[in-house]
Amino acid sequence: MSLLPYATRQTARSARLPVFVIRTYATEMATTSQPSSDVRPLPLSTPKSNKPRLYPHPRPAISHRHNPIPNLPASFGKNQLLPVSNSTRALLEAIVAGFDAPIRYAFAYGSGVFEQDGYAPSSGTEGIPSKEPMLDFMFAVTHPAHFHSINMQQHPNHYPLHARLLGSSYASKVQELGPGVWFNAYVPMNGVTIKYGITTVDNLCSDLLNWNSLYLAGRMHKPLRIIKDDARVRLTQQVNLTSAVRAALLTLPEEFTENELFERIASISYSGDPRMVLPAENRSKVVNIVRKQSPQFKELYHRLVVGLPGVHWPVDSNTIQQDVSGRARSAHLKKLPSHLLTAVKNNYSGAGLAVDLQADESAYLVHLAGDERLSRVLSQEMARIVRYPATVQSLKGLASVGVVKSLRYSSAKIGKWWVGS
């Protein structure tokens, strides 16, 4: 029998109060030795918070079916909150606030947010204005069909005509293909041109943990600006960043520079991307990113690197040293994302190793970690993970963006390819 009186239950239902509030109220009543005659009913409304809606703190995770993720410490994942100028921050927040459809997690990335080599400053040279890069966003939502339905009503011009005619269910079905992202590109908002992708929180967190496609996880290896935060994503993103460090360390020698580490991490999502082979992307992109964003990379990764065993990186030095013994490297190998580790094991399955995986997994991983071919195998398998989803997503551009915008986008990419050649 419920601990709440009937009238109180009815009040709570009519106010649509969260379940955890009702349960807390019920517990307090149950622990009271004598019923009180002056028990006040639950308030029908809660006071509004003065905090800005887009302030990047993890939103509380509430579930009616299972225990929510515990509240993260305030300092957890602080390395992810990279600063930008006040004007950039205000612009990014205003753009995201312009969407009525519910967004659980949002970030901005790319040359429009953090400076890259190869892009002229916005003021141009000799008084000639230059073309600013498109601002890139990624939105993680709970129900994509619901998001597209509301967004098509609010921003119909963001979608091609055929998508508007076929409706939100069409957009959500196309979104599910490949890496699970739908893009709207060349969208004018707040005086700038933006491109934004829509994915689900489940799909995003799965890629961050397991590297199923590296399409989202790889983008999040590089500096980005969080606009709307979520506790679950922040937790899985910290795992993703650590995985990127481990994978990079396994392909690097005993001593190397911090820029070599950053370039190796930044290149993970581009290895296997067909745009890097075809004339569809700047071939110097990785170097350009790291050259201008080295301070952001260091803020993102330094604490994670020095927290790993066998790695030495003084904060005032740009030289990193690591233990390259088989046992030390196996500690990194066994904690790689499951999709990549399985691919590496399958690659070695026919190699006739002296140690059998089934007999002793620890000894097997130590043997693999000491193999001179491991660096090449890791690079091959990461490229293999990236290749198919990246190819599918490129082809999806015709369905999600439309023919005209796809041709415009491809032309811009080909121009960057010639610049980087």
HUURUR-V905089 format. One record per residue. N is the residue number from 1. RES is the residue in three letters. PHI is phi in radians with two decimals (NA if undefined). OMEGA is omega in radians with two decimals (* if undefined). D_FIRST is the distance of its C-alpha to the first C-alpha in Angstrom with 2 decimals. Layout:
# HUURUR-V905089
n & res & phi & omega & d_first
N & RES & PHI & OMEGA & D_FIRST
N & RES & PHI & OMEGA & D_FIRST
This chain:
# HUURUR-V905089
n & res & phi & omega & d_first
1 & MET & NA & -3.08 & 0.00
2 & SER & -1.16 & 3.10 & 3.81
3 & LEU & -1.35 & -3.11 & 6.50
4 & LEU & -1.55 & 3.02 & 8.78
5 & PRO & -1.05 & -3.08 & 10.08
6 & TYR & -1.01 & -3.11 & 10.89
7 & ALA & -1.08 & 3.14 & 14.49
8 & THR & -1.16 & 3.12 & 14.12
9 & ARG & -1.09 & -3.14 & 12.33
10 & GLN & -1.11 & 3.11 & 15.19
11 & THR & -1.10 & -3.14 & 17.71
12 & ALA & -1.10 & -3.14 & 16.75
13 & ARG & -1.15 & -3.11 & 17.00
14 & SER & -1.13 & 3.11 & 20.28
15 & ALA & -1.49 & -3.13 & 21.64
16 & ARG & 0.98 & 3.14 & 20.66
17 & LEU & -1.28 & 3.11 & 19.88
18 & PRO & -1.06 & -3.09 & 19.71
19 & VAL & -1.07 & -3.06 & 16.50
20 & PHE & -1.14 & 3.09 & 17.76
21 & VAL & -1.19 & 3.14 & 18.14
22 & ILE & -1.12 & -3.11 & 14.55
23 & ARG & -1.15 & 3.11 & 13.46
24 & THR & -1.08 & 3.13 & 16.26
25 & TYR & -1.11 & 3.14 & 15.29
26 & ALA & -1.16 & 3.14 & 11.73
27 & THR & -1.12 & 3.13 & 13.54
28 & GLU & -1.08 & 3.13 & 16.08
29 & MET & -1.21 & -3.09 & 13.82
30 & ALA & -1.20 & -3.10 & 12.24
31 & THR & -1.51 & 3.11 & 15.86
32 & THR & -1.46 & -3.06 & 17.17
33 & SER & -1.17 & -3.14 & 18.18
34 & GLN & -2.15 & 3.08 & 18.38
35 & PRO & -1.12 & -3.11 & 16.80
36 & SER & -1.66 & -3.11 & 19.61
37 & SER & -1.48 & -3.10 & 21.02
38 & ASP & -1.94 & 3.08 & 22.70
39 & VAL & -1.19 & -3.11 & 19.95
40 & ARG & -1.48 & 3.12 & 21.38
41 & PRO & -1.19 & 3.10 & 19.55
42 & LEU & -1.10 & 3.13 & 19.77
43 & PRO & -1.14 & -3.13 & 23.25
44 & LEU & -1.44 & 3.11 & 23.86
45 & SER & -2.56 & 3.13 & 26.55
46 & THR & -1.93 & -3.13 & 27.68
47 & PRO & -1.11 & 3.14 & 31.27
48 & LYS & -1.32 & 3.12 & 33.62
49 & SER & -1.38 & 3.10 & 35.08
50 & ASN & -1.50 & -3.12 & 38.84
51 & LYS & -1.25 & 3.09 & 39.26
52 & PRO & -1.08 & -3.04 & 41.15
53 & ARG & -1.10 & -3.04 & 39.13
54 & LEU & -1.74 & -3.13 & 41.40
55 & TYR & -1.08 & -2.96 & 41.60
56 & PRO & -1.37 & 2.93 & 41.42
57 & HIS & -1.95 & -3.14 & 38.45
58 & PRO & -1.02 & 3.10 & 35.78
59 & ARG & -1.31 & 3.14 & 33.03
60 & PRO & -1.14 & 3.12 & 29.44
61 & ALA & -1.66 & -3.09 & 27.93
62 & ILE & -2.11 & 3.13 & 24.34
63 & SER & -2.36 & 3.11 & 22.56
64 & HIS & -1.58 & -3.04 & 19.16
65 & ARG & -1.92 & -3.12 & 19.93
66 & HIS & -2.64 & -3.11 & 21.52
67 & ASN & -1.17 & 3.12 & 22.50
68 & PRO & -1.24 & 3.04 & 25.18
69 & ILE & -1.09 & 3.13 & 28.69
70 & PRO & -1.03 & 3.10 & 28.97
71 & ASN & -1.07 & -3.13 & 30.94
72 & LEU & -1.35 & 3.03 & 34.59
73 & PRO & -1.02 & -3.08 & 36.98
74 & ALA & -1.04 & -3.09 & 39.06
75 & SER & -1.54 & -3.08 & 42.20
76 & PHE & -1.19 & 3.12 & 40.91
77 & GLY & 1.20 & -3.13 & 43.03
78 & LYS & -1.07 & 3.12 & 45.14
79 & ASN & -1.09 & -3.13 & 48.13
80 & GLN & -1.34 & -3.06 & 46.70
81 & LEU & -1.55 & -3.10 & 47.01
82 & LEU & -1.36 & -3.10 & 50.71
83 & PRO & -1.36 & 2.99 & 52.36
84 & VAL & -2.33 & 3.13 & 54.32
85 & SER & -1.14 & -3.13 & 56.43
86 & ASN & -1.04 & -3.13 & 54.82
87 & SER & -1.17 & 3.10 & 56.34
88 & THR & -1.15 & 3.14 & 55.05
89 & ARG & -1.05 & -3.13 & 51.55
90 & ALA & -1.10 & 3.14 & 51.51
91 & LEU & -1.15 & -3.11 & 52.80
92 & LEU & -1.10 & -3.14 & 50.29
93 & GLU & -1.18 & 3.14 & 47.32
94 & ALA & -1.16 & 3.13 & 48.69
95 & ILE & -1.14 & -3.13 & 49.07
96 & VAL & -1.15 & 3.11 & 45.50
97 & ALA & -1.16 & -3.14 & 44.24
98 & GLY & -1.37 & 3.11 & 46.19
99 & PHE & -1.78 & 3.09 & 43.73
100 & ASP & -1.37 & -3.13 & 40.90
101 & ALA & -1.14 & -3.06 & 39.26
102 & PRO & -1.19 & 3.11 & 36.58
103 & ILE & -2.14 & -3.13 & 38.10
104 & ARG & -1.53 & -3.11 & 36.11
105 & TYR & -2.48 & -3.12 & 39.16
106 & ALA & -2.53 & 3.02 & 42.80
107 & PHE & -2.50 & 3.07 & 46.05
108 & ALA & -1.99 & -3.06 & 49.76
109 & TYR & -2.61 & 3.04 & 52.43
110 & GLY & 1.64 & -3.02 & 56.08
111 & SER & -1.20 & 3.10 & 59.41
112 & GLY & -1.33 & -3.11 & 58.20
113 & VAL & -1.86 & 3.10 & 55.93
114 & PHE & -2.07 & -3.02 & 57.86
115 & GLU & -1.09 & 3.06 & 61.62
116 & GLN & -2.28 & 2.99 & 63.32
117 & ASP & -1.13 & 3.12 & 66.99
118 & GLY & 1.70 & 3.09 & 68.53
119 & TYR & -2.03 & -3.13 & 67.08
120 & ALA & -1.24 & 3.09 & 69.40
121 & PRO & -1.09 & -3.02 & 68.18
122 & SER & -1.11 & -3.12 & 67.04
123 & SER & -1.39 & 3.12 & 70.16
124 & GLY & 1.34 & 3.14 & 72.41
125 & THR & -2.18 & 3.13 & 75.92
126 & GLU & 0.96 & 3.07 & 79.02
127 & GLY & 1.36 & 3.14 & 77.11
128 & ILE & -1.64 & -3.12 & 75.91
129 & PRO & -1.14 & 3.12 & 72.11
130 & SER & -1.84 & -3.10 & 70.39
131 & LYS & -1.43 & -3.14 & 67.45
132 & GLU & -1.35 & 3.13 & 64.18
133 & PRO & -1.21 & 3.10 & 61.81
134 & MET & -1.23 & 3.10 & 58.79
135 & LEU & -1.40 & -3.11 & 55.51
136 & ASP & -1.83 & 3.11 & 53.06
137 & PHE & -2.24 & 2.97 & 49.27
138 & MET & -2.32 & 3.13 & 46.37
139 & PHE & -1.98 & 3.03 & 42.94
140 & ALA & -1.84 & -3.06 & 39.85
141 & VAL & -2.15 & 3.13 & 37.17
142 & THR & -1.53 & -3.11 & 33.84
143 & HIS & -2.17 & -3.04 & 34.69
144 & PRO & -1.08 & -3.14 & 38.49
145 & ALA & -1.08 & 3.10 & 38.66
146 & HIS & -1.12 & 3.13 & 36.68
147 & PHE & -1.07 & -3.09 & 39.02
148 & HIS & -1.12 & 3.13 & 42.14
149 & SER & -1.08 & 3.14 & 41.09
150 & ILE & -1.19 & -3.07 & 40.74
151 & ASN & -1.19 & 3.09 & 43.74
152 & MET & -1.15 & 3.09 & 45.97
153 & GLN & -1.25 & -3.09 & 45.29
154 & GLN & -1.40 & -3.06 & 46.04
155 & HIS & -2.22 & -3.11 & 48.82
156 & PRO & -1.09 & -3.12 & 50.34
157 & ASN & -1.25 & 3.09 & 53.61
158 & HIS & -1.30 & -3.04 & 51.98
159 & TYR & -1.90 & 3.04 & 51.74
160 & PRO & -1.17 & -3.05 & 54.67
161 & LEU & -1.01 & -3.09 & 55.23
162 & HIS & -1.13 & 3.11 & 54.17
163 & ALA & -1.20 & 3.11 & 50.80
164 & ARG & -1.17 & 3.14 & 50.17
165 & LEU & -1.21 & -3.10 & 51.17
166 & LEU & -1.45 & 2.99 & 48.99
167 & GLY & 1.61 & -3.04 & 45.97
168 & SER & -1.16 & 3.13 & 43.22
169 & SER & -1.14 & 3.08 & 42.28
170 & TYR & -1.11 & -3.13 & 45.88
171 & ALA & -1.07 & -3.12 & 45.75
172 & SER & -1.22 & 3.11 & 42.54
173 & LYS & -1.20 & 3.09 & 44.02
174 & VAL & -1.13 & 3.12 & 47.27
175 & GLN & -1.01 & -3.08 & 45.41
176 & GLU & -1.17 & -3.09 & 43.84
177 & LEU & -1.22 & 3.07 & 47.33
178 & GLY & 1.09 & -3.09 & 48.91
179 & PRO & -1.37 & 3.05 & 47.39
180 & GLY & 1.43 & -3.12 & 44.81
181 & VAL & -2.31 & 2.98 & 46.33
182 & TRP & -1.97 & -3.14 & 47.53
183 & PHE & -1.98 & 2.88 & 50.24
184 & ASN & -1.99 & -3.02 & 51.52
185 & ALA & -2.11 & 3.13 & 54.94
186 & TYR & 0.93 & -3.13 & 57.62
187 & VAL & -1.80 & 3.08 & 55.23
188 & PRO & -1.40 & 3.09 & 56.67
189 & MET & -2.58 & 3.06 & 54.23
190 & ASN & 0.92 & 3.07 & 55.00
191 & GLY & 1.45 & 3.10 & 58.66
192 & VAL & -2.26 & 3.09 & 58.29
193 & THR & -1.85 & -3.08 & 57.84
194 & ILE & -2.19 & 2.94 & 54.70
195 & LYS & -2.27 & 3.13 & 53.34
196 & TYR & -2.35 & 3.09 & 49.61
197 & GLY & -1.85 & 3.09 & 47.67
198 & ILE & -2.11 & 3.05 & 44.12
199 & THR & -2.43 & 3.09 & 42.03
200 & THR & -1.77 & 3.10 & 38.37
201 & VAL & -1.08 & 3.12 & 36.68
202 & ASP & -1.08 & -3.14 & 35.90
203 & ASN & -1.12 & 3.13 & 39.56
204 & LEU & -1.09 & -3.09 & 40.84
205 & CYS & -1.15 & 3.11 & 38.82
206 & SER & -1.11 & 3.12 & 39.72
207 & ASP & -1.22 & 3.11 & 43.40
208 & LEU & -1.10 & -3.11 & 43.23
209 & LEU & -1.45 & -2.94 & 41.86
210 & ASN & -1.91 & -3.08 & 43.73
211 & TRP & 1.01 & 3.13 & 46.75
212 & ASN & -1.10 & -3.13 & 46.24
213 & SER & -2.25 & -3.06 & 48.81
214 & LEU & 1.07 & -3.13 & 49.69
215 & TYR & -1.26 & 3.11 & 50.01
216 & LEU & -1.53 & -3.14 & 47.34
217 & ALA & -1.04 & 3.14 & 47.40
218 & GLY & -1.15 & 3.07 & 51.18
219 & ARG & -1.09 & -3.08 & 51.16
220 & MET & -1.48 & 2.96 & 48.83
221 & HIS & -1.31 & -3.06 & 51.26
222 & LYS & -1.79 & -3.11 & 53.47
223 & PRO & -0.99 & 3.10 & 53.05
224 & LEU & -2.58 & 3.13 & 50.68
225 & ARG & -1.97 & 3.10 & 49.14
226 & ILE & -1.30 & -3.14 & 45.36
227 & ILE & -1.91 & 2.99 & 44.44
228 & LYS & -2.18 & -3.03 & 40.66
229 & ASP & -1.81 & 3.14 & 39.00
230 & ASP & -2.58 & -3.05 & 35.91
231 & ALA & -1.06 & -3.11 & 34.61
232 & ARG & -1.13 & -3.14 & 34.39
233 & VAL & -1.22 & 3.14 & 37.90
234 & ARG & -1.08 & 3.13 & 39.36
235 & LEU & -1.13 & -3.11 & 38.16
236 & THR & -1.24 & 3.08 & 39.56
237 & GLN & -1.16 & 3.10 & 42.71
238 & GLN & -1.14 & 3.05 & 43.46
239 & VAL & -1.13 & -3.14 & 43.33
240 & ASN & -1.07 & 3.13 & 45.62
241 & LEU & -1.11 & 3.11 & 48.15
242 & THR & -1.15 & 3.09 & 48.29
243 & SER & -1.09 & 3.12 & 48.81
244 & ALA & -1.09 & 3.10 & 51.69
245 & VAL & -1.11 & -3.12 & 53.30
246 & ARG & -1.08 & 3.14 & 53.04
247 & ALA & -1.10 & 3.14 & 54.56
248 & ALA & -1.17 & -3.13 & 57.34
249 & LEU & -1.05 & -3.13 & 58.16
250 & LEU & -1.23 & 3.13 & 58.63
251 & THR & -1.90 & -3.09 & 61.32
252 & LEU & -1.98 & -3.12 & 63.13
253 & PRO & -1.34 & -3.09 & 65.79
254 & GLU & -1.17 & 3.14 & 65.78
255 & GLU & -2.35 & -3.09 & 66.78
256 & PHE & -2.79 & -3.13 & 66.27
257 & THR & -1.61 & 3.13 & 65.85
258 & GLU & -1.14 & 3.12 & 62.68
259 & ASN & -1.18 & 3.05 & 63.90
260 & GLU & -1.13 & 3.09 & 64.28
261 & LEU & -1.13 & -3.11 & 60.64
262 & PHE & -1.11 & 3.13 & 59.54
263 & GLU & -1.14 & 3.11 & 61.72
264 & ARG & -1.15 & 3.11 & 60.38
265 & ILE & -1.17 & -3.10 & 56.76
266 & ALA & -1.13 & -3.08 & 57.61
267 & SER & -1.43 & -3.08 & 59.46
268 & ILE & -0.99 & -3.06 & 56.54
269 & SER & -1.34 & 3.13 & 55.24
270 & TYR & -1.68 & 3.12 & 58.80
271 & SER & -1.20 & -3.11 & 59.93
272 & GLY & 1.58 & 3.12 & 59.90
273 & ASP & -1.22 & -3.09 & 59.34
274 & PRO & -1.06 & 3.14 & 61.87
275 & ARG & -1.16 & 3.13 & 62.64
276 & MET & -1.38 & 3.11 & 64.27
277 & VAL & -1.63 & 3.08 & 66.66
278 & LEU & -1.32 & 3.11 & 67.35
279 & PRO & -1.32 & -3.06 & 68.85
280 & ALA & -2.37 & 3.12 & 65.46
281 & GLU & -2.83 & 3.09 & 64.65
282 & ASN & -1.13 & -3.07 & 66.56
283 & ARG & -1.28 & 3.07 & 67.64
284 & SER & -1.78 & -2.99 & 67.77
285 & LYS & -1.04 & -3.09 & 64.22
286 & VAL & -1.08 & 3.12 & 62.83
287 & VAL & -1.10 & 3.14 & 65.73
288 & ASN & -1.09 & 3.14 & 65.47
289 & ILE & -1.12 & -3.04 & 61.77
290 & VAL & -1.19 & -3.07 & 62.23
291 & ARG & -1.04 & -3.11 & 65.46
292 & LYS & -1.64 & -3.02 & 63.90
293 & GLN & -1.95 & -3.13 & 60.35
294 & SER & -0.97 & 3.10 & 61.10
295 & PRO & -1.07 & 3.12 & 59.58
296 & GLN & -1.18 & 3.08 & 56.28
297 & PHE & -1.06 & -3.12 & 56.31
298 & LYS & -1.15 & 3.08 & 56.95
299 & GLU & -1.10 & -3.08 & 54.07
300 & LEU & -1.25 & -2.92 & 51.79
301 & TYR & -2.01 & -2.99 & 52.89
302 & HIS & -1.03 & -3.11 & 54.64
303 & ARG & -1.10 & 3.14 & 51.63
304 & LEU & -1.22 & -3.10 & 50.33
305 & VAL & -1.16 & -3.09 & 53.77
306 & VAL & -1.22 & 3.09 & 54.48
307 & GLY & -1.42 & 3.13 & 51.08
308 & LEU & -1.53 & -3.13 & 52.14
309 & PRO & -1.20 & 3.05 & 54.05
310 & GLY & 1.42 & -3.12 & 57.78
311 & VAL & -2.06 & -3.11 & 58.23
312 & HIS & -2.16 & -3.12 & 60.38
313 & TRP & -2.57 & 3.08 & 60.54
314 & PRO & -1.05 & -3.05 & 61.66
315 & VAL & -1.11 & -3.11 & 60.36
316 & ASP & -1.68 & -3.12 & 63.95
317 & SER & -2.12 & 3.06 & 65.24
318 & ASN & -1.84 & 3.11 & 65.20
319 & THR & -1.89 & -3.11 & 65.89
320 & ILE & -2.08 & 3.07 & 63.17
321 & GLN & -2.14 & 3.13 & 63.69
322 & GLN & -2.45 & 3.03 & 61.52
323 & ASP & -1.36 & -3.08 & 61.64
324 & VAL & -1.87 & 3.07 & 62.67
325 & SER & -1.17 & -3.12 & 62.52
326 & GLY & -1.02 & -3.11 & 60.75
327 & ARG & -1.19 & -3.14 & 58.02
328 & ALA & -1.18 & -3.12 & 57.34
329 & ARG & -1.26 & 3.12 & 57.32
330 & SER & -1.17 & 3.09 & 55.06
331 & ALA & -1.13 & 3.06 & 52.34
332 & HIS & -1.33 & -3.05 & 52.51
333 & LEU & -1.07 & -3.05 & 52.89
334 & LYS & -1.24 & -3.14 & 49.80
335 & LYS & -1.83 & 3.04 & 47.58
336 & LEU & -1.16 & 3.08 & 48.91
337 & PRO & -0.93 & -2.98 & 46.48
338 & SER & -0.99 & -3.09 & 45.62
339 & HIS & -1.13 & 3.14 & 47.48
340 & LEU & -1.25 & -3.12 & 50.67
341 & LEU & -1.09 & 3.09 & 50.57
342 & THR & -1.07 & 3.13 & 50.17
343 & ALA & -1.12 & 3.12 & 53.11
344 & VAL & -1.15 & 3.12 & 55.25
345 & LYS & -1.08 & 3.12 & 54.58
346 & ASN & -1.14 & 3.12 & 55.46
347 & ASN & -1.10 & -3.12 & 58.62
348 & TYR & -1.56 & -2.99 & 59.71
349 & SER & -1.05 & -3.13 & 58.68
350 & GLY & -1.78 & -3.06 & 62.20
351 & ALA & -1.49 & 3.13 & 64.04
352 & GLY & 1.15 & -3.13 & 64.63
353 & LEU & -1.22 & -3.10 & 63.26
354 & ALA & -1.21 & -3.10 & 64.13
355 & VAL & -1.87 & -3.12 & 60.49
356 & ASP & -1.59 & -3.14 & 57.96
357 & LEU & -1.07 & -3.08 & 54.48
358 & GLN & -1.21 & -3.09 & 52.82
359 & ALA & -1.27 & -3.08 & 54.71
360 & ASP & -2.71 & -3.06 & 53.94
361 & GLU & -1.15 & -3.13 & 52.11
362 & SER & -1.09 & 3.12 & 52.89
363 & ALA & -1.13 & 3.12 & 56.59
364 & TYR & -1.10 & -3.12 & 56.53
365 & LEU & -1.20 & 3.07 & 55.21
366 & VAL & -1.10 & 3.12 & 57.76
367 & HIS & -1.12 & 3.11 & 60.46
368 & LEU & -1.13 & -3.09 & 59.32
369 & ALA & -1.10 & 3.14 & 59.12
370 & GLY & -1.57 & -3.11 & 62.71
371 & ASP & -1.33 & -3.08 & 64.04
372 & GLU & -1.20 & 3.14 & 66.45
373 & ARG & -1.50 & -3.01 & 65.20
374 & LEU & -1.02 & -3.12 & 61.60
375 & SER & -1.03 & -3.14 & 62.25
376 & ARG & -1.19 & 3.14 & 63.74
377 & VAL & -1.13 & 3.11 & 61.00
378 & LEU & -1.05 & 3.13 & 58.28
379 & SER & -1.08 & 3.13 & 60.13
380 & GLN & -1.11 & -3.07 & 60.56
381 & GLU & -1.27 & 3.06 & 56.94
382 & MET & -1.16 & 3.08 & 55.65
383 & ALA & -1.12 & 3.13 & 58.15
384 & ARG & -1.18 & 3.11 & 56.95
385 & ILE & -1.11 & -3.08 & 53.31
386 & VAL & -1.27 & -2.87 & 54.43
387 & ARG & -1.02 & -3.03 & 56.97
388 & TYR & -1.15 & 3.13 & 55.04
389 & PRO & -1.06 & -3.14 & 52.19
390 & ALA & -1.16 & 3.11 & 54.78
391 & THR & -1.16 & 3.12 & 57.01
392 & VAL & -1.06 & -3.12 & 54.24
393 & GLN & -1.13 & 3.10 & 53.21
394 & SER & -1.12 & 3.12 & 56.86
395 & LEU & -1.23 & 3.12 & 57.14
396 & LYS & -1.14 & -3.14 & 53.92
397 & GLY & -0.98 & 3.12 & 55.73
398 & LEU & -1.13 & -3.10 & 57.46
399 & ALA & -1.44 & -3.05 & 54.17
400 & SER & -1.64 & -3.08 & 52.29
401 & VAL & -1.71 & -3.09 & 55.12
402 & GLY & 1.80 & -3.04 & 57.72
403 & VAL & -1.13 & -3.06 & 61.32
404 & VAL & -1.09 & -3.13 & 62.96
405 & LYS & -1.17 & 3.11 & 60.63
406 & SER & -1.10 & 3.11 & 60.71
407 & LEU & -1.13 & 3.11 & 64.53
408 & ARG & -1.12 & -3.13 & 64.49
409 & TYR & -1.15 & -3.14 & 62.12
410 & SER & -1.12 & 3.12 & 64.19
411 & SER & -1.08 & 3.12 & 67.40
412 & ALA & -1.13 & 3.13 & 66.04
413 & LYS & -1.17 & 3.11 & 65.04
414 & ILE & -1.11 & 3.07 & 68.48
415 & GLY & -1.06 & 3.10 & 70.07
416 & LYS & -1.15 & -3.14 & 68.15
417 & TRP & -1.10 & 3.13 & 69.25
418 & TRP & -1.18 & 3.10 & 72.91
419 & VAL & -1.09 & -3.10 & 72.48
420 & GLY & -1.46 & -3.09 & 71.09
421 & SER & -1.42 & * & 73.78
